[in-house]
Amino acid sequence: MIAKIIVDVPSAQTDRMFDYKVPEQWQAFIRPGMRVIVPFGPRKVQGFIVELTEHSEFKQIKSINELQDTSPVLTAELMELGKWLAEKTLSYQISAFQVMLPAALKTK
């Protein structure tokens, strides 16, 4: 299973989905809208799962390192709203998703 993830690196080059493998032990309960920790270059960053798929166009894909939530923090409606907000205001998708989180869940 492959997760398409928006990483918490707000820049024009990273304002898109990146593919990551879902470890087998998480495949039964991982859902879009959950926050995860993924390897991104030399560091580990937070990201949001946007969608799940069975295939990727890339051969070598890194795996998700850690789940941060037991259930999605963003519903399907909030994710659609975030995409719309990013498009209409010319902001980054990760910025739109972060705005929707309660203060206790925001990263520093």
MODELLER restraints for C-alpha pairs under 7 A, 6 or more apart:
rsr = mdl.restraints
at = mdl.atoms
rsr.add(forms.Gaussian(group=physical.xy_distance, feature=features.Distance(at['CA:1:A'], at['CA:21:A']), mean=6.16, stdev=0.5))
rsr.add(forms.Gaussian(group=physical.xy_distance, feature=features.Distance(at['CA:1:A'], at['CA:22:A']), mean=5.60, stdev=0.5))
rsr.add(forms.Gaussian(group=physical.xy_distance, feature=features.Distance(at['CA:1:A'], at['CA:53:A']), mean=6.07, stdev=0.5))
rsr.add(forms.Gaussian(group=physical.xy_distance, feature=features.Distance(at['CA:1:A'], at['CA:54:A']), mean=4.78, stdev=0.5))
rsr.add(forms.Gaussian(group=physical.xy_distance, feature=features.Distance(at['CA:2:A'], at['CA:19:A']), mean=6.33, stdev=0.5))
rsr.add(forms.Gaussian(group=physical.xy_distance, feature=features.Distance(at['CA:2:A'], at['CA:20:A']), mean=5.63, stdev=0.5))
rsr.add(forms.Gaussian(group=physical.xy_distance, feature=features.Distance(at['CA:2:A'], at['CA:21:A']), mean=4.74, stdev=0.5))
rsr.add(forms.Gaussian(group=physical.xy_distance, feature=features.Distance(at['CA:2:A'], at['CA:22:A']), mean=5.73, stdev=0.5))
rsr.add(forms.Gaussian(group=physical.xy_distance, feature=features.Distance(at['CA:2:A'], at['CA:52:A']), mean=5.76, stdev=0.5))
rsr.add(forms.Gaussian(group=physical.xy_distance, feature=features.Distance(at['CA:2:A'], at['CA:53:A']), mean=5.20, stdev=0.5))
rsr.add(forms.Gaussian(group=physical.xy_distance, feature=features.Distance(at['CA:2:A'], at['CA:54:A']), mean=5.61, stdev=0.5))
rsr.add(forms.Gaussian(group=physical.xy_distance, feature=features.Distance(at['CA:2:A'], at['CA:55:A']), mean=6.38, stdev=0.5))
rsr.add(forms.Gaussian(group=physical.xy_distance, feature=features.Distance(at['CA:2:A'], at['CA:56:A']), mean=6.91, stdev=0.5))
rsr.add(forms.Gaussian(group=physical.xy_distance, feature=features.Distance(at['CA:3:A'], at['CA:19:A']), mean=5.73, stdev=0.5))
rsr.add(forms.Gaussian(group=physical.xy_distance, feature=features.Distance(at['CA:3:A'], at['CA:20:A']), mean=5.30, stdev=0.5))
rsr.add(forms.Gaussian(group=physical.xy_distance, feature=features.Distance(at['CA:3:A'], at['CA:21:A']), mean=6.25, stdev=0.5))
rsr.add(forms.Gaussian(group=physical.xy_distance, feature=features.Distance(at['CA:3:A'], at['CA:22:A']), mean=6.34, stdev=0.5))
rsr.add(forms.Gaussian(group=physical.xy_distance, feature=features.Distance(at['CA:3:A'], at['CA:49:A']), mean=6.25, stdev=0.5))
rsr.add(forms.Gaussian(group=physical.xy_distance, feature=features.Distance(at['CA:3:A'], at['CA:51:A']), mean=5.99, stdev=0.5))
rsr.add(forms.Gaussian(group=physical.xy_distance, feature=features.Distance(at['CA:3:A'], at['CA:52:A']), mean=4.60, stdev=0.5))
rsr.add(forms.Gaussian(group=physical.xy_distance, feature=features.Distance(at['CA:3:A'], at['CA:53:A']), mean=6.39, stdev=0.5))
rsr.add(forms.Gaussian(group=physical.xy_distance, feature=features.Distance(at['CA:4:A'], at['CA:17:A']), mean=5.45, stdev=0.5))
rsr.add(forms.Gaussian(group=physical.xy_distance, feature=features.Distance(at['CA:4:A'], at['CA:18:A']), mean=5.39, stdev=0.5))
rsr.add(forms.Gaussian(group=physical.xy_distance, feature=features.Distance(at['CA:4:A'], at['CA:19:A']), mean=4.72, stdev=0.5))
rsr.add(forms.Gaussian(group=physical.xy_distance, feature=features.Distance(at['CA:4:A'], at['CA:20:A']), mean=6.52, stdev=0.5))
rsr.add(forms.Gaussian(group=physical.xy_distance, feature=features.Distance(at['CA:4:A'], at['CA:49:A']), mean=5.90, stdev=0.5))
rsr.add(forms.Gaussian(group=physical.xy_distance, feature=features.Distance(at['CA:4:A'], at['CA:50:A']), mean=5.68, stdev=0.5))
rsr.add(forms.Gaussian(group=physical.xy_distance, feature=features.Distance(at['CA:4:A'], at['CA:51:A']), mean=5.29, stdev=0.5))
rsr.add(forms.Gaussian(group=physical.xy_distance, feature=features.Distance(at['CA:4:A'], at['CA:52:A']), mean=6.11, stdev=0.5))
rsr.add(forms.Gaussian(group=physical.xy_distance, feature=features.Distance(at['CA:5:A'], at['CA:17:A']), mean=5.02, stdev=0.5))
rsr.add(forms.Gaussian(group=physical.xy_distance, feature=features.Distance(at['CA:5:A'], at['CA:18:A']), mean=5.15, stdev=0.5))
rsr.add(forms.Gaussian(group=physical.xy_distance, feature=features.Distance(at['CA:5:A'], at['CA:19:A']), mean=6.34, stdev=0.5))
rsr.add(forms.Gaussian(group=physical.xy_distance, feature=features.Distance(at['CA:5:A'], at['CA:47:A']), mean=6.02, stdev=0.5))
rsr.add(forms.Gaussian(group=physical.xy_distance, feature=features.Distance(at['CA:5:A'], at['CA:48:A']), mean=5.42, stdev=0.5))
rsr.add(forms.Gaussian(group=physical.xy_distance, feature=features.Distance(at['CA:5:A'], at['CA:49:A']), mean=4.54, stdev=0.5))
rsr.add(forms.Gaussian(group=physical.xy_distance, feature=features.Distance(at['CA:5:A'], at['CA:50:A']), mean=5.55, stdev=0.5))
rsr.add(forms.Gaussian(group=physical.xy_distance, feature=features.Distance(at['CA:6:A'], at['CA:16:A']), mean=6.15, stdev=0.5))
rsr.add(forms.Gaussian(group=physical.xy_distance, feature=features.Distance(at['CA:6:A'], at['CA:17:A']), mean=4.91, stdev=0.5))
rsr.add(forms.Gaussian(group=physical.xy_distance, feature=features.Distance(at['CA:6:A'], at['CA:18:A']), mean=6.45, stdev=0.5))
rsr.add(forms.Gaussian(group=physical.xy_distance, feature=features.Distance(at['CA:6:A'], at['CA:47:A']), mean=5.36, stdev=0.5))
rsr.add(forms.Gaussian(group=physical.xy_distance, feature=features.Distance(at['CA:6:A'], at['CA:48:A']), mean=5.36, stdev=0.5))
rsr.add(forms.Gaussian(group=physical.xy_distance, feature=features.Distance(at['CA:6:A'], at['CA:49:A']), mean=6.68, stdev=0.5))
rsr.add(forms.Gaussian(group=physical.xy_distance, feature=features.Distance(at['CA:6:A'], at['CA:50:A']), mean=6.85, stdev=0.5))
rsr.add(forms.Gaussian(group=physical.xy_distance, feature=features.Distance(at['CA:6:A'], at['CA:94:A']), mean=6.45, stdev=0.5))
rsr.add(forms.Gaussian(group=physical.xy_distance, feature=features.Distance(at['CA:7:A'], at['CA:45:A']), mean=6.79, stdev=0.5))
rsr.add(forms.Gaussian(group=physical.xy_distance, feature=features.Distance(at['CA:7:A'], at['CA:46:A']), mean=6.03, stdev=0.5))
rsr.add(forms.Gaussian(group=physical.xy_distance, feature=features.Distance(at['CA:7:A'], at['CA:47:A']), mean=4.08, stdev=0.5))
rsr.add(forms.Gaussian(group=physical.xy_distance, feature=features.Distance(at['CA:7:A'], at['CA:48:A']), mean=6.58, stdev=0.5))
rsr.add(forms.Gaussian(group=physical.xy_distance, feature=features.Distance(at['CA:7:A'], at['CA:94:A']), mean=6.89, stdev=0.5))
rsr.add(forms.Gaussian(group=physical.xy_distance, feature=features.Distance(at['CA:8:A'], at['CA:45:A']), mean=6.35, stdev=0.5))
rsr.add(forms.Gaussian(group=physical.xy_distance, feature=features.Distance(at['CA:8:A'], at['CA:46:A']), mean=5.49, stdev=0.5))
rsr.add(forms.Gaussian(group=physical.xy_distance, feature=features.Distance(at['CA:8:A'], at['CA:47:A']), mean=5.37, stdev=0.5))
rsr.add(forms.Gaussian(group=physical.xy_distance, feature=features.Distance(at['CA:8:A'], at['CA:94:A']), mean=5.90, stdev=0.5))
rsr.add(forms.Gaussian(group=physical.xy_distance, feature=features.Distance(at['CA:10:A'], at['CA:92:A']), mean=6.23, stdev=0.5))
rsr.add(forms.Gaussian(group=physical.xy_distance, feature=features.Distance(at['CA:10:A'], at['CA:94:A']), mean=6.47, stdev=0.5))
rsr.add(forms.Gaussian(group=physical.xy_distance, feature=features.Distance(at['CA:10:A'], at['CA:95:A']), mean=6.91, stdev=0.5))
rsr.add(forms.Gaussian(group=physical.xy_distance, feature=features.Distance(at['CA:15:A'], at['CA:92:A']), mean=5.92, stdev=0.5))
rsr.add(forms.Gaussian(group=physical.xy_distance, feature=features.Distance(at['CA:15:A'], at['CA:93:A']), mean=6.40, stdev=0.5))
rsr.add(forms.Gaussian(group=physical.xy_distance, feature=features.Distance(at['CA:19:A'], at['CA:56:A']), mean=6.97, stdev=0.5))
rsr.add(forms.Gaussian(group=physical.xy_distance, feature=features.Distance(at['CA:19:A'], at['CA:61:A']), mean=6.73, stdev=0.5))
rsr.add(forms.Gaussian(group=physical.xy_distance, feature=features.Distance(at['CA:20:A'], at['CA:61:A']), mean=5.69, stdev=0.5))
rsr.add(forms.Gaussian(group=physical.xy_distance, feature=features.Distance(at['CA:20:A'], at['CA:62:A']), mean=5.39, stdev=0.5))
rsr.add(forms.Gaussian(group=physical.xy_distance, feature=features.Distance(at['CA:20:A'], at['CA:63:A']), mean=5.15, stdev=0.5))
rsr.add(forms.Gaussian(group=physical.xy_distance, feature=features.Distance(at['CA:20:A'], at['CA:64:A']), mean=6.03, stdev=0.5))
rsr.add(forms.Gaussian(group=physical.xy_distance, feature=features.Distance(at['CA:21:A'], at['CA:61:A']), mean=6.30, stdev=0.5))
rsr.add(forms.Gaussian(group=physical.xy_distance, feature=features.Distance(at['CA:21:A'], at['CA:62:A']), mean=6.06, stdev=0.5))
rsr.add(forms.Gaussian(group=physical.xy_distance, feature=features.Distance(at['CA:21:A'], at['CA:63:A']), mean=4.37, stdev=0.5))
rsr.add(forms.Gaussian(group=physical.xy_distance, feature=features.Distance(at['CA:21:A'], at['CA:64:A']), mean=6.17, stdev=0.5))
rsr.add(forms.Gaussian(group=physical.xy_distance, feature=features.Distance(at['CA:22:A'], at['CA:63:A']), mean=6.06, stdev=0.5))
rsr.add(forms.Gaussian(group=physical.xy_distance, feature=features.Distance(at['CA:22:A'], at['CA:64:A']), mean=5.94, stdev=0.5))
rsr.add(forms.Gaussian(group=physical.xy_distance, feature=features.Distance(at['CA:23:A'], at['CA:63:A']), mean=6.68, stdev=0.5))
rsr.add(forms.Gaussian(group=physical.xy_distance, feature=features.Distance(at['CA:23:A'], at['CA:64:A']), mean=6.93, stdev=0.5))
rsr.add(forms.Gaussian(group=physical.xy_distance, feature=features.Distance(at['CA:31:A'], at['CA:72:A']), mean=6.48, stdev=0.5))
rsr.add(forms.Gaussian(group=physical.xy_distance, feature=features.Distance(at['CA:32:A'], at['CA:49:A']), mean=4.80, stdev=0.5))
rsr.add(forms.Gaussian(group=physical.xy_distance, feature=features.Distance(at['CA:32:A'], at['CA:50:A']), mean=5.05, stdev=0.5))
rsr.add(forms.Gaussian(group=physical.xy_distance, feature=features.Distance(at['CA:32:A'], at['CA:51:A']), mean=5.28, stdev=0.5))
rsr.add(forms.Gaussian(group=physical.xy_distance, feature=features.Distance(at['CA:32:A'], at['CA:52:A']), mean=6.92, stdev=0.5))
rsr.add(forms.Gaussian(group=physical.xy_distance, feature=features.Distance(at['CA:32:A'], at['CA:72:A']), mean=6.65, stdev=0.5))
rsr.add(forms.Gaussian(group=physical.xy_distance, feature=features.Distance(at['CA:33:A'], at['CA:48:A']), mean=5.99, stdev=0.5))
rsr.add(forms.Gaussian(group=physical.xy_distance, feature=features.Distance(at['CA:33:A'], at['CA:49:A']), mean=5.38, stdev=0.5))
rsr.add(forms.Gaussian(group=physical.xy_distance, feature=features.Distance(at['CA:33:A'], at['CA:50:A']), mean=6.15, stdev=0.5))
rsr.add(forms.Gaussian(group=physical.xy_distance, feature=features.Distance(at['CA:33:A'], at['CA:72:A']), mean=4.61, stdev=0.5))
rsr.add(forms.Gaussian(group=physical.xy_distance, feature=features.Distance(at['CA:33:A'], at['CA:73:A']), mean=5.76, stdev=0.5))
rsr.add(forms.Gaussian(group=physical.xy_distance, feature=features.Distance(at['CA:33:A'], at['CA:74:A']), mean=4.51, stdev=0.5))
rsr.add(forms.Gaussian(group=physical.xy_distance, feature=features.Distance(at['CA:33:A'], at['CA:75:A']), mean=6.06, stdev=0.5))
rsr.add(forms.Gaussian(group=physical.xy_distance, feature=features.Distance(at['CA:34:A'], at['CA:48:A']), mean=5.78, stdev=0.5))
rsr.add(forms.Gaussian(group=physical.xy_distance, feature=features.Distance(at['CA:34:A'], at['CA:49:A']), mean=5.64, stdev=0.5))
rsr.add(forms.Gaussian(group=physical.xy_distance, feature=features.Distance(at['CA:34:A'], at['CA:69:A']), mean=5.95, stdev=0.5))
rsr.add(forms.Gaussian(group=physical.xy_distance, feature=features.Distance(at['CA:34:A'], at['CA:71:A']), mean=6.41, stdev=0.5))
rsr.add(forms.Gaussian(group=physical.xy_distance, feature=features.Distance(at['CA:34:A'], at['CA:72:A']), mean=4.17, stdev=0.5))
rsr.add(forms.Gaussian(group=physical.xy_distance, feature=features.Distance(at['CA:34:A'], at['CA:73:A']), mean=5.74, stdev=0.5))
rsr.add(forms.Gaussian(group=physical.xy_distance, feature=features.Distance(at['CA:34:A'], at['CA:74:A']), mean=6.86, stdev=0.5))
rsr.add(forms.Gaussian(group=physical.xy_distance, feature=features.Distance(at['CA:35:A'], at['CA:46:A']), mean=6.73, stdev=0.5))
rsr.add(forms.Gaussian(group=physical.xy_distance, feature=features.Distance(at['CA:35:A'], at['CA:47:A']), mean=5.61, stdev=0.5))
rsr.add(forms.Gaussian(group=physical.xy_distance, feature=features.Distance(at['CA:35:A'], at['CA:48:A']), mean=4.64, stdev=0.5))
rsr.add(forms.Gaussian(group=physical.xy_distance, feature=features.Distance(at['CA:35:A'], at['CA:49:A']), mean=6.45, stdev=0.5))
rsr.add(forms.Gaussian(group=physical.xy_distance, feature=features.Distance(at['CA:35:A'], at['CA:67:A']), mean=6.46, stdev=0.5))
rsr.add(forms.Gaussian(group=physical.xy_distance, feature=features.Distance(at['CA:35:A'], at['CA:68:A']), mean=5.41, stdev=0.5))
rsr.add(forms.Gaussian(group=physical.xy_distance, feature=features.Distance(at['CA:35:A'], at['CA:69:A']), mean=6.05, stdev=0.5))
rsr.add(forms.Gaussian(group=physical.xy_distance, feature=features.Distance(at['CA:36:A'], at['CA:46:A']), mean=5.59, stdev=0.5))
rsr.add(forms.Gaussian(group=physical.xy_distance, feature=features.Distance(at['CA:36:A'], at['CA:47:A']), mean=5.35, stdev=0.5))
rsr.add(forms.Gaussian(group=physical.xy_distance, feature=features.Distance(at['CA:36:A'], at['CA:48:A']), mean=6.27, stdev=0.5))
rsr.add(forms.Gaussian(group=physical.xy_distance, feature=features.Distance(at['CA:36:A'], at['CA:64:A']), mean=6.98, stdev=0.5))
rsr.add(forms.Gaussian(group=physical.xy_distance, feature=features.Distance(at['CA:36:A'], at['CA:66:A']), mean=5.65, stdev=0.5))
rsr.add(forms.Gaussian(group=physical.xy_distance, feature=features.Distance(at['CA:36:A'], at['CA:67:A']), mean=4.55, stdev=0.5))
rsr.add(forms.Gaussian(group=physical.xy_distance, feature=features.Distance(at['CA:36:A'], at['CA:68:A']), mean=5.32, stdev=0.5))
rsr.add(forms.Gaussian(group=physical.xy_distance, feature=features.Distance(at['CA:37:A'], at['CA:44:A']), mean=6.35, stdev=0.5))
rsr.add(forms.Gaussian(group=physical.xy_distance, feature=features.Distance(at['CA:37:A'], at['CA:45:A']), mean=5.46, stdev=0.5))
rsr.add(forms.Gaussian(group=physical.xy_distance, feature=features.Distance(at['CA:37:A'], at['CA:46:A']), mean=4.50, stdev=0.5))
rsr.add(forms.Gaussian(group=physical.xy_distance, feature=features.Distance(at['CA:37:A'], at['CA:47:A']), mean=6.21, stdev=0.5))
rsr.add(forms.Gaussian(group=physical.xy_distance, feature=features.Distance(at['CA:37:A'], at['CA:64:A']), mean=6.39, stdev=0.5))
rsr.add(forms.Gaussian(group=physical.xy_distance, feature=features.Distance(at['CA:37:A'], at['CA:65:A']), mean=5.56, stdev=0.5))
rsr.add(forms.Gaussian(group=physical.xy_distance, feature=features.Distance(at['CA:37:A'], at['CA:66:A']), mean=4.99, stdev=0.5))
rsr.add(forms.Gaussian(group=physical.xy_distance, feature=features.Distance(at['CA:37:A'], at['CA:67:A']), mean=6.41, stdev=0.5))
rsr.add(forms.Gaussian(group=physical.xy_distance, feature=features.Distance(at['CA:38:A'], at['CA:44:A']), mean=5.43, stdev=0.5))
rsr.add(forms.Gaussian(group=physical.xy_distance, feature=features.Distance(at['CA:38:A'], at['CA:45:A']), mean=5.57, stdev=0.5))
rsr.add(forms.Gaussian(group=physical.xy_distance, feature=features.Distance(at['CA:38:A'], at['CA:46:A']), mean=6.34, stdev=0.5))
rsr.add(forms.Gaussian(group=physical.xy_distance, feature=features.Distance(at['CA:38:A'], at['CA:64:A']), mean=4.93, stdev=0.5))
rsr.add(forms.Gaussian(group=physical.xy_distance, feature=features.Distance(at['CA:38:A'], at['CA:65:A']), mean=5.31, stdev=0.5))
rsr.add(forms.Gaussian(group=physical.xy_distance, feature=features.Distance(at['CA:39:A'], at['CA:45:A']), mean=6.42, stdev=0.5))
rsr.add(forms.Gaussian(group=physical.xy_distance, feature=features.Distance(at['CA:82:A'], at['CA:93:A']), mean=6.42, stdev=0.5))
rsr.add(forms.Gaussian(group=physical.xy_distance, feature=features.Distance(at['CA:82:A'], at['CA:96:A']), mean=5.02, stdev=0.5))
rsr.add(forms.Gaussian(group=physical.xy_distance, feature=features.Distance(at['CA:82:A'], at['CA:97:A']), mean=5.60, stdev=0.5))
rsr.add(forms.Gaussian(group=physical.xy_distance, feature=features.Distance(at['CA:83:A'], at['CA:93:A']), mean=6.07, stdev=0.5))
rsr.add(forms.Gaussian(group=physical.xy_distance, feature=features.Distance(at['CA:85:A'], at['CA:96:A']), mean=6.52, stdev=0.5))
rsr.add(forms.Gaussian(group=physical.xy_distance, feature=features.Distance(at['CA:86:A'], at['CA:92:A']), mean=5.57, stdev=0.5))
rsr.add(forms.Gaussian(group=physical.xy_distance, feature=features.Distance(at['CA:86:A'], at['CA:93:A']), mean=5.27, stdev=0.5))
rsr.add(forms.Gaussian(group=physical.xy_distance, feature=features.Distance(at['CA:86:A'], at['CA:96:A']), mean=6.03, stdev=0.5))
rsr.add(forms.Gaussian(group=physical.xy_distance, feature=features.Distance(at['CA:98:A'], at['CA:106:A']), mean=6.84, stdev=0.5))
